[in-house]
Amino acid sequence: MPTKTVGVLRDTSADPEFGPWLAQASILVVDDEPGMRNFLMRTLGPRCKRLELAADTNEASLKLDQHHFDVVILDNIMPKKNGVEWLAEQRAIGFFADAILMTAYADLETAIQALRAGAVDFILKPFRSNQLLNAVARCLDRSRLQRENYVLRYELKATSDHILLRDRLIGESSAIAGVRETIARVAPLPTSVLLTGQSGTGKEVAARSLHTLSDRSAKPFVPVNCGAIPADMIESELFGHLKGAFTGAERAREGLFLHAQGGTLFLDEISEMPPATQSKLLRVLEDRKVRPVGSEREVPVDLRFIFATNAELEKEVQAGRFRADLFFRINVMQIHLPPLKERGGDSVELAMLFMKKLSAQLAMPEVPIDAAARRALATYDWPGNVRELRNLIERTLILGRFPEAFGSGATAPALGEGMGDGGSLADVERRHILAVLAACNNQRDDAARQLGLSRKTIDRKLAAWDG
């Protein structure tokens, strides 16, 4: 029987008992019996996004090389190779999706072999359609929760600054309105986007807006700070690895590329990516496949890529620190995030938002923003952009007042100079970084990850302070 592909999109509310993820799932069925393949096609075809059928393990292997599947359903007893043996082989060369084994023999030995081979569920023939659909729904819920938990833990380690703003670009200035308009135009397209701008201008917030407005909004958004991952770990973090691929790889693990499957991968501080990884990223962008460390197989990925940098990539290319071919590949659609000083009165609106959110977060009463404070907020240059403004509001809440020189309506530079007994914002930053570094036993990589900075930034600041 020729292989058949079925692609049907349905309203996820149509099968509420099987959860909302079945209609978005891609499923591969491997069975040598035409009758069983036909039954599974009728059961799954109308309910999932993509269904492919394979009559034997050789055909199934080719399918895995061509497409990504969320779940593989396979028979155990087949003429050329049984399902357990094939599954064990695929796990060994880089297959991470959930697998459900079908068998007519319910002996303990088969069940043990199936679990060792990496099957996550076991269905005894004959079975009803609801039994199969429930098994698939369990697999999809399990894998979704695992990926969400991994991404959330990764975000918490990265200590991103997007938490208060999330996917909203706040402000009514023409500069930020133009950015919002561009994002709205490009978000529905599959085009890769390069976000540029100074540190603290809201590039991750813009990336989240692109994801939220796209047709991938129901899928994961995975932010990666390339500068916060040690160079010797970044390939494993991004691409994943197999068990035993290197010292310490005690089990196989999917990388961030695969955790973002179907959604958006946001690579921040792309200029900090090591040259060797830049080369591998270029291959991924061209082929849409990733090869986990130690794997013989390239795994197909379906991703929307968003990149961000506060460096001038053209100069990085000229200096030989960034690949020219990668720059031309990612510089398809560039969106520049304006510095806060070019956004007019947006600083006041942002200050009011931060005041409300942080006061609730810190359980402290809001500090009134009087006319003098508003004038200073609107006229200060904000070299640290939105991040500096947020830090000022948090410090104001902790002190219970704005800095004296600032609150009295002094000139705008008083923001950075007259910070009362606590010193300037630069002093606060210096003390905070040194405190985190001390807490990490002077391990700069650990401190960089905790602070959400790159190792190069930590090195640069320490060198400046020592001078």
ChimeraX attribute file (.defattr): number of C-alpha atoms within 10 A of each C-alpha:
attribute: neighborCount
match mode: 1-to-1
recipient: residues
	/A:1	10
	/A:2	8
	/A:3	10
	/A:4	12
	/A:5	14
	/A:6	18
	/A:7	14
	/A:8	15
	/A:9	14
	/A:10	15
	/A:11	11
	/A:12	16
	/A:13	11
	/A:14	12
	/A:15	14
	/A:16	11
	/A:17	11
	/A:18	21
	/A:19	16
	/A:20	17
	/A:21	19
	/A:22	25
	/A:23	23
	/A:24	21
	/A:25	19
	/A:26	19
	/A:27	25
	/A:28	23
	/A:29	24
	/A:30	26
	/A:31	24
	/A:32	21
	/A:33	13
	/A:34	14
	/A:35	10
	/A:36	14
	/A:37	21
	/A:38	13
	/A:39	12
	/A:40	19
	/A:41	19
	/A:42	13
	/A:43	16
	/A:44	22
	/A:45	21
	/A:46	16
	/A:47	26
	/A:48	21
	/A:49	19
	/A:50	21
	/A:51	24
	/A:52	22
	/A:53	26
	/A:54	24
	/A:55	19
	/A:56	21
	/A:57	23
	/A:58	13
	/A:59	13
	/A:60	21
	/A:61	15
	/A:62	11
	/A:63	16
	/A:64	18
	/A:65	14
	/A:66	14
	/A:67	15
	/A:68	21
	/A:69	23
	/A:70	21
	/A:71	22
	/A:72	22
	/A:73	25
	/A:74	28
	/A:75	23
	/A:76	24
	/A:77	16
	/A:78	16
	/A:79	9
	/A:80	11
	/A:81	13
	/A:82	15
	/A:83	26
	/A:84	23
	/A:85	14
	/A:86	19
	/A:87	23
	/A:88	18
	/A:89	13
	/A:90	18
	/A:91	18
	/A:92	18
	/A:93	17
	/A:94	24
	/A:95	25
	/A:96	19
	/A:97	19
	/A:98	20
	/A:99	26
	/A:100	24
	/A:101	23
	/A:102	23
	/A:103	19
	/A:104	13
	/A:105	14
	/A:106	13
	/A:107	9
	/A:108	9
	/A:109	9
	/A:110	15
	/A:111	18
	/A:112	11
	/A:113	14
	/A:114	23
	/A:115	15
	/A:116	13
	/A:117	20
	/A:118	20
	/A:119	24
	/A:120	17
	/A:121	18
	/A:122	19
	/A:123	18
	/A:124	14
	/A:125	12
	/A:126	9
	/A:127	11
	/A:128	10
	/A:129	14
	/A:130	12
	/A:131	12
	/A:132	20
	/A:133	18
	/A:134	14
	/A:135	18
	/A:136	26
	/A:137	19
	/A:138	17
	/A:139	20
	/A:140	23
	/A:141	15
	/A:142	14
	/A:143	16
	/A:144	17
	/A:145	11
	/A:146	13
	/A:147	19
	/A:148	17
	/A:149	12
	/A:150	15
	/A:151	20
	/A:152	14
	/A:153	11
	/A:154	15
	/A:155	17
	/A:156	13
	/A:157	15
	/A:158	20
	/A:159	14
	/A:160	16
	/A:161	16
	/A:162	17
	/A:163	10
	/A:164	14
	/A:165	18
	/A:166	15
	/A:167	19
	/A:168	16
	/A:169	18
	/A:170	17
	/A:171	18
	/A:172	14
	/A:173	14
	/A:174	12
	/A:175	18
	/A:176	22
	/A:177	15
	/A:178	15
	/A:179	16
	/A:180	19
	/A:181	10
	/A:182	15
	/A:183	20
	/A:184	15
	/A:185	11
	/A:186	17
	/A:187	20
	/A:188	15
	/A:189	12
	/A:190	13
	/A:191	14
	/A:192	20
	/A:193	23
	/A:194	24
	/A:195	21
	/A:196	22
	/A:197	18
	/A:198	19
	/A:199	19
	/A:200	22
	/A:201	21
	/A:202	28
	/A:203	27
	/A:204	24
	/A:205	20
	/A:206	25
	/A:207	29
	/A:208	25
	/A:209	20
	/A:210	27
	/A:211	27
	/A:212	19
	/A:213	16
	/A:214	20
	/A:215	15
	/A:216	19
	/A:217	16
	/A:218	13
	/A:219	18
	/A:220	20
	/A:221	24
	/A:222	24
	/A:223	24
	/A:224	24
	/A:225	21
	/A:226	22
	/A:227	25
	/A:228	27
	/A:229	24
	/A:230	18
	/A:231	17
	/A:232	9
	/A:233	9
	/A:234	18
	/A:235	24
	/A:236	21
	/A:237	19
	/A:238	22
	/A:239	23
	/A:240	24
	/A:241	24
	/A:242	24
	/A:243	19
	/A:244	13
	/A:245	17
	/A:246	12
	/A:247	7
	/A:248	8
	/A:249	13
	/A:250	12
	/A:251	10
	/A:252	20
	/A:253	19
	/A:254	20
	/A:255	20
	/A:256	22
	/A:257	24
	/A:258	26
	/A:259	26
	/A:260	24
	/A:261	21
	/A:262	21
	/A:263	24
	/A:264	28
	/A:265	24
	/A:266	26
	/A:267	22
	/A:268	24
	/A:269	21
	/A:270	23
	/A:271	24
	/A:272	21
	/A:273	24
	/A:274	18
	/A:275	15
	/A:276	11
	/A:277	14
	/A:278	20
	/A:279	15
	/A:280	15
	/A:281	20
	/A:282	17
	/A:283	15
	/A:284	18
	/A:285	18
	/A:286	9
	/A:287	12
	/A:288	15
	/A:289	23
	/A:290	23
	/A:291	21
	/A:292	28
	/A:293	23
	/A:294	18
	/A:295	19
	/A:296	13
	/A:297	18
	/A:298	19
	/A:299	22
	/A:300	20
	/A:301	23
	/A:302	16
	/A:303	22
	/A:304	23
	/A:305	20
	/A:306	26
	/A:307	24
	/A:308	26
	/A:309	19
	/A:310	19
	/A:311	16
	/A:312	12
	/A:313	19
	/A:314	14
	/A:315	11
	/A:316	15
	/A:317	16
	/A:318	11
	/A:319	10
	/A:320	11
	/A:321	15
	/A:322	22
	/A:323	21
	/A:324	14
	/A:325	12
	/A:326	17
	/A:327	19
	/A:328	10
	/A:329	13
	/A:330	19
	/A:331	15
	/A:332	11
	/A:333	13
	/A:334	16
	/A:335	20
	/A:336	18
	/A:337	21
	/A:338	18
	/A:339	21
	/A:340	27
	/A:341	19
	/A:342	15
	/A:343	17
	/A:344	17
	/A:345	18
	/A:346	21
	/A:347	27
	/A:348	19
	/A:349	16
	/A:350	20
	/A:351	20
	/A:352	18
	/A:353	17
	/A:354	21
	/A:355	24
	/A:356	16
	/A:357	16
	/A:358	19
	/A:359	18
	/A:360	12
	/A:361	10
	/A:362	11
	/A:363	10
	/A:364	14
	/A:365	14
	/A:366	19
	/A:367	18
	/A:368	12
	/A:369	17
	/A:370	11
	/A:371	12
	/A:372	14
	/A:373	20
	/A:374	19
	/A:375	19
	/A:376	22
	/A:377	25
	/A:378	19
	/A:379	15
	/A:380	17
	/A:381	17
	/A:382	22
	/A:383	16
	/A:384	19
	/A:385	19
	/A:386	22
	/A:387	17
	/A:388	20
	/A:389	22
	/A:390	22
	/A:391	16
	/A:392	21
	/A:393	24
	/A:394	19
	/A:395	18
	/A:396	17
	/A:397	20
	/A:398	15
	/A:399	13
	/A:400	14
	/A:401	16
	/A:402	22
	/A:403	24
	/A:404	15
	/A:405	18
	/A:406	25
	/A:407	19
	/A:408	15
	/A:409	16
	/A:410	16
	/A:411	14
	/A:412	19
	/A:413	15
	/A:414	19
	/A:415	25
	/A:416	21
	/A:417	16
	/A:418	17
	/A:419	21
	/A:420	13
	/A:421	8
	/A:422	12
	/A:423	13
	/A:424	17
	/A:425	19
	/A:426	13
	/A:427	14
	/A:428	15
	/A:429	13
	/A:430	14
	/A:431	12
	/A:432	13
	/A:433	19
	/A:434	16
	/A:435	14
	/A:436	18
	/A:437	20
	/A:438	13
	/A:439	12
	/A:440	15
	/A:441	11
	/A:442	13
	/A:443	12
	/A:444	18
	/A:445	21
	/A:446	20
	/A:447	24
	/A:448	25
	/A:449	20
	/A:450	19
	/A:451	19
	/A:452	20
	/A:453	21
	/A:454	22
	/A:455	20
	/A:456	15
	/A:457	13
	/A:458	19
	/A:459	13
	/A:460	11
	/A:461	13
	/A:462	14
	/A:463	10
	/A:464	9
	/A:465	8
	/A:466	6
	/A:467	6
